[in-house]
Amino acid sequence: MSQQPLRIGTRKSAMALAQTDEVARLLRSANPGLAVEVVRFETSGDQDQVSKLLRHGGKGGAFVAEIRQAMRAGQLQAAMHSLKDVPGNEETPGLVIAATLPRDAANDSLVLRPGLSLETFLAARGKGFKIGTNAVRRAAYLRRLFPEVTVIHYRGAADTRIAKLDRGDKQRLPDGGEVGPADALVMARSGLERIGMVPRIAHDFSVREMLPSVGQGIVAVECAEKDWLTRERLAKIEDASSRLCAEAEREVLWVLNGHCNSPIAGHATIAGGDMTLTAAVLDETGESFIEATRRGAASRPRELGRAVGLELPDKGAAEIIARNRPDEHS
């Protein structure tokens, strides 16, 4: 009797498909004879390339909710997510992250339009140039690193954004206006690697220059909590180090109750039996900046994440998060 295929849901973007292909490859290797079927979804965040993600309930509503709904309905056995898109400040009843893949590069990178050199950009310290991003965290760090740069709202899948940059397209805004064209973009290096765009990287920001989003560079696979067969299959592709780092970083989001408009960053590393976790909260202007770093046992990631998360409000992070929290009419 042949096995039923394991159906994995994913977004239609080139990066998401590349990530899901890697999940499928690992599953087939770890579970000989297993058929894996990739099911593509065009989520609300993919369909609407104009609005800010807040309109769709943040990244979770824009890129995760519809795939989760299909999984709950039994149409899928699993779903692939970029962990940074999965809300960390809310429960997901009935679902569980059953596997985290080895972490890719966690840092962000600068991509320049054709004809603009890094030397020219740096010599001007960004003055007179427009950098596109949709992430409030990246916008906040950019305003700290390059106070005279103009940060503009910029949407689209990774390959779509680069194509728009190269063509010199303007970005439409929710109010019907336009901004741009952009001179540069800031994007996750891991995503650029997945879609074969590493040659376009003009500069890699270190994690000290621009602390990554929580979970950035980690591919997560989610399934139904009580689907023990799928959980058993996914457990075979689990990376223990990625799991530990993810738990520490996401605990910070949980403690802070960070929302989609919160410029919250976090990054954990493991050396031997020790874990070092750094987290930061910024306002969107980049002027207010609060950071905390602690070291603890790698075997107790949530305890470390909780300690760092509780230290930030004592330094004033709660006020920044509240100030940037959207009201119900946003």
PyMOL commands that set and color helices and strands:
alter all, ss='L'
color gray80, all
select helices_A, chain A and resi 14-30+44-47+53-56+58-72+83-85+118-123+136-145+158-167+189-194+198-200+228-235+240-256+301-314+317-324
alter helices_A, ss='H'
color red, helices_A
select strands_A, chain A and resi 6-11+36-41+78-82+95-100+108-112+130-133+150-153+171-172+178-179+184-188+201-204+219-224+264-271+274-282+289-297
alter strands_A, ss='S'
color yellow, strands_A
deselect
rebuild
show_as cartoon
